[in-house]
Amino acid sequence: DDSISAASTSDVQDRLSALELRVQQQEDEITVLKAALADVLRRLAISEDHVASVRKSAPSKGQPSLREAISMSCITNGSTGSRKTSHGSSVSVARKETLSSAAKSGTEKKKEKPPGQKEKKEESHSNDQSPQTQASPSPQPSSQPLQTHRQTQESKSSAPAKSIKKSLTAEKPHSAWESPDDSRNKLLRVASTSKLISKVAKNADKHKDVIVSQAKMSTREKNSQEGEYIKMFMRGRPITMFIPSDVENYDDIRTELPPEKLKLEWVYGYRGRDCRANVYLLPTGEIVYFIASVVVLFNYEERTQRHYLGHTDCVKCLAVHPDKIRIATGQLAGVDKDGRPLQPHVRVWDSVSLMTLQVIGLGTFERGVGCLDFSKADSGTHLCVIDDSNEHMLTVWDCQRKSKIAEIKTTNEVVLAVEFHPTDANTIITCGKSHIFFWTWSGNSLSRKQGIFGKYEKPKFVQCLAFLGNGDVLTGDSGGIILIWGKTTVESTPGKGPKGVYQISRQIKAHDGSVFTLCQMRNGMLLTGGGKDRKIILWDHDLNPEREIEVPDQYGTIRAVAEGKADQFLVGTSRNFVLRGTFNDGFLVEVQGHTDELWGLASHPFKDLFLTCAHDRQVCMWNSVDHTLEWTRLLDEPGHCADFHPSGAVVAIGTHSGR
C-alpha cells in the first residue's frame, strides 16, 4: 500500500542496530570480567593447595610425591574448580568436598595393602591430596606452581603414569568435581560462556581450564571455543566472521593494512524504496541522487560519476538551492566503527567543487532529518528542516551563519514534505499523515494554521506539494486527488473565513491510488506521478490532463519525478530504478540496483565481472568496466552469500535459510 510505504522504517532499523551494538559491547565487558575472576580464583586455589601440601609433607622425603600430587590436582580439579567458584560456589566448600572424596579413596587404598614400591607411590598420592584441602593463609597468586606442574607431568615415566591412572580410576566415583549434576552444570556453563573461552584461549593456553567433549559441541561452539573467529563492525552492527578450517592460527596470516588507499570509482543503485523527491537534473548535465551515505552526481551522456562523501551515515533527503549549484542533504543518526554515536545533521555543499560549505544542526536534530527545503523568495538565504523526532520539530536556519532562527513542534504524526512558498517569504507549508499546516514565520516565531478540508474527503496522507504561478498551493494525496489551495484576500465574508487563510478552491481526480509527486515545469505545466497506476501525467496551465505514460511494472511505482533536458523527464521508482524518458519514446534505465539489504558479493576469478545477491531474492551479474548489468535471476528465497568456482563457469549462492 502506498500510504503505508510513505512511513519510512529505516530509522527504526538504525536504532535497532545501535542497540545491538550497545548490548554486544556490554556482553564483551562482562566476558572480560568473568575471565579475570575465573583466573584469579583458580590461581588462588592452586596457591593455597601448594602451601598446604608443603606444610604437611616432609621436606626430604615428601617432595616427589608433593609434585605429583600438585600435578594431579591441577589436572583433575583445576578447571572445574575455577568454573564452580566463578558461578557462586565458594572455594572453601569446594575444598571440603575434595577432602571428603580424597579421604574415602585413601581409606580404600589402605585396605588393599599392596606390596612393592609402586603401591607405596599410589598411597602417597592419596595421603598427599587430603592435606591440600586444609585451610591456610592465602598467598599472592603466582605462575610458578603451573610451571612446576607442567615440568613434573612431562618428566613422568611410564610406571608412575600407570599408577596415576589407577589412582584416578579409584577416586573418580567419589569425586565431588565429577558428580553427574556437576557434569551437566559444567556443560551448561561452557555453552553459555563460549565467548569467554574464545577470548581467553589465545592468551591463556597454559591455563586451559575447561575440558569438554568436542563431539557434544556444534561447529559454531567449537570455533568459539578455539577462538577461531574475528569480529568487525558494519554500520555499527557486530559481524562475526569464522576463520577457514584450513587456517590453524589467524595470527599466522594476519597482515598490516597496505599503504595504498582506496578511492570510490562507481556506485551501483539508488534509494527510492522509502524516499521521495530525491532525483534532480543539475545545470552540469548530471543527475543528482543518493544511496547509503553517498550522494551521486551521474552524467548519463558521458557515463561518469562524481561523489559527495561528506556524510557519516545514510542520507535521507535532498534539496537543490535556487542557484542550482548548492545542495543540502540530511542524514540519519548512526554510530561510527568504534561504536560512538553520530549525530544527524544537514550538510550544504557545492555541486561543482564538492566542497562542504556548511554543517547545520549538530546536536539539534533527533534520529534523523526527514525533509528540508531552501527558501525561494529571498534567493535561498534560509533553510527549513523537519527532523524525525516524535514531535517532528520544524526549524528555520540562516545558511550563511549556520544559526537557528526559529523552532516549533509540528505534530506527532508523520511529516512527508516541507516547502517555503516561492513568492511569500513568510509562509512555510508542511504536510503528512491526515494534515496540511500553513506556517507564518516572523522573526524567531512560527504560528500555525491548519488546512481545513471541509466538504472534501480528508485523505489518509497528504503526500506532496507544488505551487502555481499565481501563488496557489497544490497538494497530492493518498486518494489520488490533487487539491488547489487559494489564499483569501478579503477581510471576512460568510463562507470565506478570515483574511490570509488558505482554503480549497478546486479538486481534481488525478490518479488511481496515491499521487506521490508533483513537479512544476519551467514552462508552467505540471507533471504528476502516481503510485498504484504507475502513470506520469502532463497537465496544461488550466490543470487539464494533456498526455500520460505508464511506467512498466518491473520498475515499481513512482517515487520522484523531475524535469530533464528538452522534453525529457527523470523518474525514481520504488524498486530503486532511475529512468529517463519522454512521452513519445518511453523509458531508458539509467540507474538500477537491489531493493533490499545486499549480503552476497563475489568477483569473477579472471573477468571484469562481479556478482551480488540480496534479501530481495535477486542475483545480479555486473560488468565492472562498463558499469552495466549483464543479467539477473530471481531466487526462491533471500540470498546471503556467493562465490565463484575457480573455473569461473559456476557460482554458488547461499541463502538466508541455510540452503
C-alpha positions as CSV (number, residue, x, y, z in Angstrom):
1,D,0.0,0.0,0.0
2,D,1.4,3.4,-1.0
3,S,0.2,5.0,2.2
4,I,1.9,2.6,4.4
5,S,5.2,2.8,2.4
6,A,5.2,6.5,3.0
7,A,6.3,6.0,6.5
8,S,10.0,5.1,6.5
9,T,11.3,2.2,8.6
10,S,15.0,2.8,8.0
11,D,15.3,4.9,11.2
12,V,13.9,2.0,13.2
13,Q,16.4,-0.4,11.8
14,D,19.2,2.0,12.5
15,R,18.1,2.4,16.1
16,L,17.9,-1.3,16.5
17,S,21.4,-1.6,15.1
18,A,22.7,0.9,17.6
19,L,21.0,-1.1,20.4
20,E,22.5,-4.3,19.2
21,L,26.0,-2.8,19.2
22,R,25.5,-1.5,22.8
23,V,24.4,-4.9,24.0
24,Q,27.3,-6.6,22.3
25,Q,29.8,-4.2,23.9
26,Q,28.3,-4.8,27.4
27,E,28.5,-8.6,26.8
28,D,32.1,-8.2,25.9
29,E,32.8,-6.3,29.0
30,I,31.1,-8.9,31.2
31,T,33.0,-11.6,29.4
32,V,36.3,-10.0,30.2
33,L,35.3,-9.6,33.9
34,K,34.3,-13.3,34.1
35,A,37.6,-14.4,32.6
36,A,39.6,-12.3,35.0
37,L,37.6,-13.5,38.0
38,A,37.9,-17.2,37.0
39,D,41.7,-16.9,36.5
40,V,42.2,-15.2,39.9
41,L,40.1,-17.8,41.8
42,R,41.9,-20.7,40.0
43,R,45.3,-19.3,40.8
44,L,44.3,-18.7,44.4
45,A,43.0,-22.2,44.9
46,I,46.3,-23.7,43.4
47,S,48.4,-21.5,45.6
48,E,46.5,-22.5,48.7
49,D,46.8,-26.1,47.8
50,H,50.5,-25.8,47.2
51,V,51.2,-24.1,50.6
52,A,49.1,-26.7,52.4
53,S,50.9,-29.5,50.8
54,V,54.3,-28.1,51.6
55,R,53.4,-27.7,55.3
56,K,52.1,-31.3,55.6
57,S,54.8,-33.1,53.6
58,A,58.4,-33.8,54.9
59,P,61.0,-31.6,53.2
60,S,63.4,-34.5,52.5
61,K,61.1,-37.4,51.6
62,G,57.8,-35.9,50.5
63,Q,58.9,-33.6,47.7
64,P,58.5,-36.0,44.8
65,S,55.1,-37.1,46.0
66,L,54.2,-33.5,46.6
67,R,55.0,-32.6,43.0
68,E,52.9,-35.5,41.6
69,A,50.0,-34.6,43.9
70,I,50.1,-31.0,42.8
71,S,50.2,-32.0,39.2
72,M,47.3,-34.4,39.6
73,S,45.3,-31.8,41.5
74,C,45.8,-29.4,38.6
75,I,44.7,-31.9,36.0
76,T,41.7,-33.3,37.7
77,N,40.3,-30.4,39.7
78,G,41.8,-27.2,38.4
79,S,39.4,-26.4,35.6
80,T,36.1,-27.4,37.2
81,G,37.2,-25.8,40.4
82,S,37.6,-22.4,38.7
83,R,34.2,-22.8,37.0
84,K,32.5,-23.6,40.3
85,T,33.9,-20.6,42.1
86,S,33.1,-18.4,39.2
87,H,29.4,-19.4,39.4
88,G,28.8,-18.8,43.0
89,S,30.2,-21.9,44.9
90,S,32.7,-20.8,47.5
91,V,36.3,-22.1,47.4
92,S,36.1,-23.4,51.0
93,V,33.1,-25.6,50.2
94,A,34.8,-27.0,47.1
95,R,37.9,-27.8,49.2
96,K,35.8,-29.6,51.8
97,E,34.2,-31.8,49.1
98,T,37.6,-32.6,47.7
99,L,38.9,-33.5,51.2
100,S,36.0,-35.9,51.7
101,S,36.5,-37.7,48.3
102,A,40.2,-37.9,48.8
103,A,39.9,-39.3,52.3
104,K,37.5,-42.0,51.0
105,S,39.8,-43.0,48.2
106,G,42.7,-43.1,50.6
107,T,40.9,-45.4,53.0
108,E,40.1,-47.8,50.2
109,K,43.7,-48.0,49.1
110,K,44.9,-48.7,52.7
111,K,42.6,-51.6,52.9
112,E,44.1,-53.3,49.9
113,K,47.7,-53.3,51.5
114,P,49.6,-54.0,48.2
115,P,53.3,-54.8,48.4
116,G,56.0,-53.0,46.5
117,Q,57.3,-49.6,45.6
118,K,54.5,-49.0,43.0
119,E,51.8,-49.3,45.6
120,K,53.6,-47.0,48.0
121,K,53.6,-44.3,45.4
122,E,49.9,-44.7,44.9
123,E,49.4,-44.5,48.7
124,S,51.5,-41.3,48.9
125,H,49.3,-39.7,46.2
126,S,46.2,-40.4,48.3
127,N,47.8,-39.2,51.5
128,D,49.2,-36.1,49.9
129,Q,45.9,-35.0,48.3
130,S,44.0,-34.7,51.6
131,P,46.2,-32.1,53.2
132,Q,45.9,-29.9,50.2
133,T,42.3,-29.1,51.0
134,Q,43.0,-27.8,54.5
135,A,42.6,-24.1,55.1
136,S,45.7,-22.0,55.0
137,P,46.6,-18.3,54.6
138,S,46.2,-17.1,51.0
139,P,49.5,-16.1,49.5
140,Q,49.6,-13.9,46.3
141,P,48.9,-15.9,43.1
142,S,51.9,-16.9,41.2
143,S,52.5,-18.7,37.9
144,Q,55.3,-20.8,39.4
145,P,53.1,-23.7,40.5
146,L,51.8,-24.1,37.0
147,Q,55.3,-24.3,35.6
148,T,56.2,-27.0,38.2
149,H,53.1,-29.0,37.3
150,R,53.9,-29.0,33.6
151,Q,57.6,-30.0,34.1
152,T,56.6,-32.8,36.5
153,Q,53.9,-34.1,34.2
154,E,56.3,-34.2,31.2
155,S,59.1,-35.9,33.1
156,K,57.0,-38.8,34.5
157,S,57.9,-42.3,33.5
158,S,55.5,-45.0,32.3
159,A,55.3,-46.6,35.7
160,P,54.1,-43.5,37.5
161,A,51.7,-42.8,34.7
162,K,50.0,-46.2,35.2
163,S,49.8,-45.6,38.9
164,I,48.3,-42.2,38.4
165,K,45.7,-43.7,36.1
166,K,44.8,-46.3,38.7
167,S,44.6,-43.6,41.3
168,L,42.3,-41.5,39.1
169,T,40.1,-44.6,38.5
170,A,39.8,-45.2,42.2
171,E,38.9,-41.7,43.0
172,K,36.5,-40.9,40.2
173,P,33.3,-42.4,41.6
174,H,33.7,-40.4,44.8
175,S,34.9,-37.1,43.4
176,A,32.6,-34.2,44.1
177,W,34.0,-32.5,40.9
178,E,32.8,-35.2,38.6
179,S,29.3,-35.8,40.0
180,P,26.5,-36.2,37.4
181,D,24.9,-32.9,38.4
182,D,28.1,-31.0,38.3
183,S,28.9,-32.5,34.9
184,R,25.7,-31.2,33.5
185,N,26.2,-27.8,35.1
186,K,29.7,-27.7,33.7
187,L,28.5,-28.4,30.2
188,L,25.8,-25.7,30.5
189,R,28.3,-23.2,31.8
190,V,30.7,-24.0,29.0
191,A,27.9,-23.5,26.4
192,S,26.8,-20.2,27.9
193,T,30.3,-18.8,28.2
194,S,31.8,-19.8,24.9
195,K,32.6,-16.2,24.2
196,L,34.6,-16.0,27.4
197,I,36.6,-19.1,26.4
198,S,37.3,-17.9,22.9
199,K,38.6,-14.5,24.1
200,V,40.9,-16.0,26.7
201,A,42.1,-19.0,24.7
202,K,44.8,-17.3,22.7
203,N,46.4,-15.6,25.7
204,A,45.9,-18.4,28.2
205,D,46.8,-21.7,26.5
206,K,48.9,-22.5,29.7
207,H,45.7,-22.0,31.8
208,K,43.3,-24.3,29.9
209,D,40.6,-24.8,32.4
210,V,37.6,-26.4,30.6
211,I,37.8,-30.0,29.4
212,V,34.7,-30.6,27.3
213,S,33.9,-33.4,24.8
214,Q,34.2,-31.9,21.4
215,A,31.8,-34.4,20.0
216,K,29.0,-32.8,22.0
217,M,29.7,-29.3,20.7
218,S,28.3,-27.8,17.5
219,T,30.7,-26.4,14.8
220,R,30.0,-22.9,15.9
221,E,30.6,-23.7,19.5
222,K,33.9,-25.4,18.6
223,N,35.0,-22.3,16.7
224,S,34.1,-20.1,19.6
225,Q,35.9,-22.5,22.0
226,E,39.1,-22.3,20.0
227,G,38.8,-18.6,19.3
228,E,38.6,-19.1,15.5
229,Y,36.6,-16.1,14.6
230,I,37.2,-12.4,14.2
231,K,34.7,-9.5,14.5
232,M,34.2,-6.4,12.5
233,F,31.5,-3.7,12.6
234,M,29.5,-2.6,9.6
235,R,27.3,0.4,10.2
236,G,27.6,-0.3,13.9
237,R,26.4,-3.9,13.7
238,P,28.8,-6.6,15.0
239,I,29.6,-9.1,12.3
240,T,31.2,-12.4,13.3
241,M,33.4,-14.0,10.6
242,F,34.7,-17.5,11.2
243,I,38.2,-18.3,10.1
244,P,38.5,-21.0,7.4
245,S,39.1,-24.5,8.8
246,D,42.5,-24.8,6.9
247,V,43.9,-21.9,8.8
248,E,45.3,-23.1,12.2
249,N,46.2,-19.7,13.6
250,Y,44.8,-16.4,12.5
251,D,47.9,-14.6,13.7
252,D,50.0,-16.5,11.1
253,I,48.1,-14.9,8.2
254,R,47.3,-11.6,9.8
255,T,48.9,-8.7,8.0
256,E,49.1,-5.0,8.3
257,L,47.0,-2.6,6.2
258,P,48.5,-1.9,2.8
259,P,49.9,1.5,2.2
260,E,47.5,2.0,-0.8
261,K,44.3,4.0,-0.3
262,L,41.0,3.0,-1.9
263,K,39.1,5.6,-4.0
264,L,35.4,5.2,-4.8
265,E,35.0,4.6,-8.5
266,W,31.4,3.7,-9.1
267,V,28.2,3.4,-7.1
268,Y,25.5,0.9,-8.2
269,G,22.0,1.7,-7.1
270,Y,19.6,4.4,-5.9
271,R,17.5,4.8,-2.8
272,G,13.9,5.2,-3.9
273,R,12.0,2.5,-1.9
274,D,11.5,4.6,1.2
275,C,12.3,8.1,0.0
276,R,10.8,10.7,-2.3
277,A,11.6,13.8,-4.3
278,N,15.3,12.9,-4.4
279,V,16.1,13.0,-8.1
280,Y,17.1,16.2,-9.9
281,L,18.9,17.3,-13.0
282,L,21.7,19.9,-12.5
283,P,22.9,22.5,-15.0
284,T,26.1,20.5,-15.4
285,G,24.0,17.8,-17.1
286,E,24.3,15.5,-14.1
287,I,21.6,13.6,-12.3
288,V,21.9,14.0,-8.5
289,Y,20.5,11.3,-6.2
290,F,21.7,9.4,-3.2
291,I,22.1,5.9,-1.8
292,A,23.5,4.9,1.6
293,S,25.8,7.7,2.7
294,V,26.9,8.8,-0.8
295,V,25.4,11.5,-2.9
296,V,25.9,10.6,-6.6
297,L,26.3,13.1,-9.5
298,F,25.8,11.0,-12.6
299,N,26.4,12.2,-16.1
300,Y,24.4,9.8,-18.2
301,E,25.8,11.1,-21.5
302,E,29.4,10.7,-20.6
303,R,28.8,7.7,-18.3
304,T,30.8,9.2,-15.5
305,Q,30.1,9.6,-11.8
306,R,31.2,12.0,-9.1
307,H,30.5,11.5,-5.4
308,Y,30.0,13.7,-2.4
309,L,31.3,11.7,0.6
310,G,30.8,14.2,3.4
311,H,28.1,12.2,5.2
312,T,28.8,9.7,8.0
313,D,25.5,7.7,7.8
314,C,22.6,7.2,5.4
315,V,21.3,10.2,3.5
316,K,17.5,10.6,3.7
317,C,16.6,13.8,1.9
318,L,17.9,16.3,-0.6
319,A,17.1,19.8,-1.7
320,V,18.6,22.0,-4.5
321,H,19.3,25.6,-3.9
322,P,17.6,28.2,-6.2
323,D,21.0,28.9,-7.8
324,K,21.1,25.2,-8.9
325,I,24.7,24.9,-7.6
326,R,24.4,24.4,-3.8
327,I,22.8,21.3,-2.5
328,A,21.5,20.4,1.0
329,T,21.4,16.8,2.2
330,G,20.2,15.5,5.5
331,Q,21.3,12.3,7.2
332,L,20.2,9.8,9.9
333,A,21.8,9.3,13.3
334,G,24.2,6.4,13.5
335,V,27.4,5.0,15.1
336,D,31.0,5.0,13.9
337,K,33.2,2.0,13.7
338,D,34.1,2.4,17.3
339,G,30.5,2.4,18.5
340,R,30.4,6.1,19.2
341,P,27.1,7.9,18.3
342,L,27.0,10.0,15.1
343,Q,24.6,13.0,15.3
344,P,22.1,13.7,12.5
345,H,22.7,16.9,10.6
346,V,22.4,18.7,7.3
347,R,25.3,19.4,5.0
348,V,25.2,22.2,2.5
349,W,27.8,21.7,-0.3
350,D,28.9,22.9,-3.7
351,S,27.9,20.6,-6.5
352,V,30.8,21.8,-8.8
353,S,33.7,21.6,-6.4
354,L,32.1,19.0,-4.0
355,M,33.3,21.1,-1.1
356,T,31.3,21.3,2.1
357,L,30.1,24.8,2.8
358,Q,28.1,24.5,6.0
359,V,27.2,21.8,8.5
360,I,23.9,22.6,10.2
361,G,22.1,21.2,13.2
362,L,24.6,19.1,15.1
363,G,23.1,18.4,18.4
364,T,19.7,19.8,17.4
365,F,18.0,17.0,15.4
366,E,16.8,13.7,16.8
367,R,17.1,10.4,15.0
368,G,17.4,11.9,11.5
369,V,16.5,14.6,9.0
370,G,13.2,13.7,7.3
371,C,12.8,16.6,4.8
372,L,14.1,20.0,4.1
373,D,13.9,23.0,1.6
374,F,15.6,26.2,0.7
375,S,13.8,29.5,0.7
376,K,13.0,30.9,-2.7
377,A,11.6,34.4,-2.2
378,D,14.9,35.5,-0.7
379,S,17.2,33.6,-3.1
380,G,17.9,30.7,-0.7
381,T,19.1,32.6,2.3
382,H,17.2,30.3,4.7
383,L,16.7,26.6,5.1
384,C,13.8,24.8,6.8
385,V,14.2,21.3,8.2
386,I,11.8,18.7,9.7
387,D,13.6,16.1,11.9
388,D,12.4,12.5,12.7
389,S,11.8,13.1,16.4
390,N,8.4,12.3,17.9
391,E,7.3,15.9,17.7
392,H,8.8,16.4,14.2
393,M,10.4,19.7,15.0
394,L,10.4,22.4,12.4
395,T,13.5,24.6,12.4
396,V,14.5,27.6,10.3
397,W,18.2,28.3,9.7
398,D,20.3,31.1,8.4
399,C,22.5,29.2,5.9
400,Q,25.4,31.6,6.0
401,R,25.6,32.0,9.7
402,K,24.7,28.4,10.4
403,S,22.4,29.7,13.2
404,K,18.9,28.6,14.1
405,I,16.3,31.3,13.8
406,A,13.1,29.7,14.8
407,E,11.9,26.3,16.1
408,I,8.5,24.7,16.8
409,K,6.8,21.4,17.2
410,T,4.7,20.3,14.2
411,T,2.8,17.1,15.0
412,N,3.3,13.6,16.3
413,E,2.1,12.2,13.0
414,V,4.4,11.5,10.0
415,V,5.5,14.6,8.1
416,L,6.4,13.9,4.5
417,A,7.2,17.3,3.0
418,V,8.1,20.9,3.9
419,E,8.5,23.8,1.5
420,F,8.9,27.5,1.5
421,H,6.3,29.4,-0.5
422,P,8.0,30.7,-3.7
423,T,6.6,34.2,-3.5
424,D,5.6,34.7,0.1
425,A,8.8,34.7,2.1
426,N,7.0,34.4,5.4
427,T,5.0,31.2,4.6
428,I,6.1,27.6,5.1
429,I,3.9,24.6,4.4
430,T,4.2,21.1,5.8
431,C,2.1,18.1,5.1
432,G,1.9,14.4,6.0
433,K,-0.5,12.0,7.7
434,S,-4.0,13.4,7.6
435,H,-2.8,17.1,7.8
436,I,-1.5,20.1,6.0
437,F,-0.2,23.1,8.0
438,F,0.4,26.6,6.8
439,W,3.1,28.3,9.0
440,T,3.6,32.0,9.3
441,W,7.2,32.8,10.1
442,S,8.1,36.2,11.7
443,G,11.5,36.7,13.2
444,N,12.1,33.9,15.7
445,S,8.4,32.8,16.0
446,L,6.3,30.4,14.0
447,S,2.5,30.3,14.1
448,R,0.4,27.5,12.6
449,K,-2.9,27.4,10.7
450,Q,-4.3,24.0,9.9
451,G,-5.8,23.4,6.5
452,I,-9.5,22.6,6.7
453,F,-10.8,20.1,4.2
454,G,-14.5,20.9,4.8
455,K,-16.8,19.2,2.4
456,Y,-13.9,17.4,0.8
457,E,-12.9,14.0,2.0
458,K,-9.9,14.1,4.4
459,P,-7.1,12.0,2.9
460,K,-5.0,9.5,5.0
461,F,-1.8,11.1,3.7
462,V,-1.1,14.4,2.0
463,Q,2.0,13.2,0.1
464,C,3.4,16.2,-1.9
465,L,3.4,19.9,-2.6
466,A,3.7,22.2,-5.6
467,F,2.9,25.9,-6.4
468,L,1.2,27.5,-9.3
469,G,2.4,30.8,-10.8
470,N,-0.4,32.8,-9.1
471,G,0.7,31.5,-5.6
472,D,-1.9,28.8,-5.2
473,V,-0.7,25.6,-3.4
474,L,-1.2,22.2,-4.9
475,T,-1.3,19.0,-2.8
476,G,-1.4,15.4,-3.9
477,D,-2.8,12.8,-1.6
478,S,-3.1,9.1,-1.0
479,G,-6.6,9.1,-2.5
480,G,-5.3,10.1,-6.0
481,I,-6.7,13.6,-5.6
482,I,-5.0,17.0,-6.4
483,L,-6.3,19.9,-4.3
484,I,-5.8,23.6,-5.1
485,W,-5.5,25.8,-2.1
486,G,-6.0,29.5,-2.6
487,K,-5.4,32.3,-0.1
488,T,-8.3,34.5,0.8
489,T,-7.9,38.2,0.1
490,V,-10.9,39.8,1.8
491,E,-11.3,40.8,5.4
492,S,-14.1,38.5,6.4
493,T,-17.1,37.3,4.4
494,P,-19.5,34.5,5.1
495,G,-18.2,31.2,3.9
496,K,-14.7,32.6,3.1
497,G,-13.2,32.9,6.6
498,P,-10.7,35.5,7.7
499,K,-8.1,37.1,5.5
500,G,-4.9,35.2,4.8
501,V,-6.3,31.7,5.2
502,Y,-5.7,29.0,2.6
503,Q,-8.8,27.2,1.5
504,I,-9.6,24.6,-1.1
505,S,-10.8,26.1,-4.3
506,R,-10.8,23.1,-6.6
507,Q,-10.4,19.3,-6.6
508,I,-9.1,17.1,-9.4
509,K,-9.2,13.3,-9.6
510,A,-5.7,12.6,-11.0
511,H,-4.6,9.0,-10.3
512,D,-5.8,5.6,-9.2
513,G,-4.0,5.3,-5.9
514,S,-1.7,7.8,-4.5
515,V,-0.3,11.0,-6.0
516,F,3.3,10.6,-5.0
517,T,5.0,13.5,-6.6
518,L,4.2,16.9,-8.2
519,C,6.7,18.6,-10.5
520,Q,6.3,22.2,-11.7
521,M,8.0,22.6,-15.1
522,R,9.8,25.6,-16.5
523,N,7.0,26.3,-19.0
524,G,4.4,26.4,-16.2
525,M,2.9,23.0,-16.9
526,L,2.7,20.2,-14.3
527,L,3.9,16.6,-14.1
528,T,2.4,14.2,-11.6
529,G,3.4,10.7,-10.7
530,G,1.0,8.1,-9.4
531,G,1.6,5.2,-7.1
532,K,-0.8,2.3,-7.9
533,D,-1.4,3.2,-11.5
534,R,2.3,4.0,-12.2
535,K,1.3,6.8,-14.6
536,I,3.1,10.0,-15.3
537,I,0.6,12.7,-16.5
538,L,1.3,16.0,-18.1
539,W,-1.2,18.8,-17.1
540,D,-1.7,22.1,-19.0
541,H,-1.8,25.5,-17.5
542,D,-5.5,25.1,-16.6
543,L,-4.8,21.7,-15.0
544,N,-6.4,19.6,-17.7
545,P,-4.6,16.3,-18.5
546,E,-2.8,16.5,-21.8
547,R,-0.5,13.4,-22.1
548,E,0.2,10.4,-20.0
549,I,2.6,7.4,-20.0
550,E,2.7,4.3,-17.8
551,V,5.9,3.1,-16.1
552,P,6.4,-0.7,-16.7
553,D,5.5,-2.9,-13.8
554,Q,9.0,-4.3,-13.4
555,Y,10.3,-0.9,-12.4
556,G,7.9,-0.4,-9.5
557,T,5.8,2.6,-8.5
558,I,6.8,6.2,-8.9
559,R,8.6,8.0,-6.0
560,A,10.1,11.1,-7.7
561,V,9.7,13.0,-11.0
562,A,12.0,15.8,-12.2
563,E,12.2,17.8,-15.4
564,G,15.1,16.8,-17.7
565,K,16.6,18.2,-20.9
566,A,14.2,19.4,-23.6
567,D,11.1,17.3,-23.4
568,Q,12.6,14.6,-21.2
569,F,11.8,13.8,-17.6
570,L,13.5,11.7,-14.9
571,V,11.7,9.2,-12.7
572,G,12.8,7.5,-9.5
573,T,10.9,4.3,-8.6
574,S,10.1,2.2,-5.6
575,R,12.3,-0.6,-6.9
576,N,15.3,1.7,-7.0
577,F,15.5,2.5,-10.7
578,V,16.2,5.9,-12.1
579,L,14.6,6.2,-15.5
580,R,14.9,8.8,-18.3
581,G,12.0,9.1,-20.7
582,T,9.7,11.0,-22.9
583,F,6.0,10.7,-23.7
584,N,6.9,9.6,-27.3
585,D,9.8,7.2,-26.8
586,G,9.2,5.6,-23.4
587,F,11.9,4.9,-20.8
588,L,15.6,4.2,-20.6
589,V,17.1,2.7,-17.5
590,E,19.9,4.9,-16.2
591,V,20.4,3.6,-12.7
592,Q,19.4,0.3,-11.1
593,G,20.3,-1.8,-8.0
594,H,18.9,-4.0,-5.3
595,T,15.8,-3.2,-3.4
596,D,16.8,-4.8,0.0
597,E,19.9,-5.4,2.0
598,L,22.8,-6.7,-0.1
599,W,24.7,-9.5,1.6
600,G,26.5,-11.6,-1.1
601,L,29.4,-10.2,-3.2
602,A,31.8,-12.2,-5.3
603,S,34.3,-11.2,-8.1
604,H,34.9,-13.4,-11.1
605,P,38.3,-15.1,-10.9
606,F,39.6,-13.7,-14.2
607,K,37.0,-11.5,-15.9
608,D,35.9,-7.9,-15.1
609,L,32.6,-9.2,-13.6
610,F,31.2,-9.4,-10.2
611,L,28.0,-10.9,-8.7
612,T,25.7,-9.7,-6.0
613,C,22.8,-11.3,-4.1
614,A,20.5,-9.7,-1.6
615,H,17.4,-10.1,0.5
616,D,15.3,-9.0,-2.4
617,R,16.0,-12.5,-3.8
618,Q,17.7,-11.1,-6.9
619,V,21.1,-12.3,-8.2
620,C,22.8,-9.8,-10.4
621,M,25.9,-10.1,-12.6
622,W,27.6,-6.7,-13.2
623,N,30.3,-5.6,-15.6
624,S,32.8,-3.6,-13.7
625,V,34.3,-1.9,-16.8
626,D,31.1,-0.6,-18.4
627,H,29.2,-0.4,-15.1
628,T,26.3,-2.2,-16.6
629,L,24.1,-5.1,-15.6
630,E,24.9,-8.3,-17.5
631,W,22.0,-10.4,-16.3
632,T,19.7,-11.0,-13.3
633,R,17.9,-14.0,-11.8
634,L,15.3,-14.3,-9.1
635,L,15.8,-16.8,-6.3
636,D,13.1,-18.6,-4.3
637,E,14.4,-17.1,-1.1
638,P,16.8,-14.2,0.0
639,G,20.4,-14.6,-1.0
640,H,23.0,-14.3,1.7
641,C,26.4,-15.1,0.2
642,A,28.0,-16.1,-3.1
643,D,31.3,-17.3,-4.6
644,F,32.6,-18.3,-8.0
645,H,34.2,-21.7,-8.8
646,P,37.9,-21.2,-9.8
647,S,36.9,-22.0,-13.4
648,G,34.5,-19.0,-13.4
649,A,31.8,-21.1,-15.0
650,V,29.8,-21.8,-11.9
651,V,28.7,-19.7,-9.0
652,A,27.4,-20.9,-5.7
653,I,24.7,-19.0,-3.8
654,G,24.0,-19.4,-0.1
655,T,20.5,-18.4,1.1
656,H,19.2,-17.0,4.2
657,S,17.6,-20.3,5.3
658,G,20.8,-22.2,5.1
659,R,20.3,-23.8,1.6
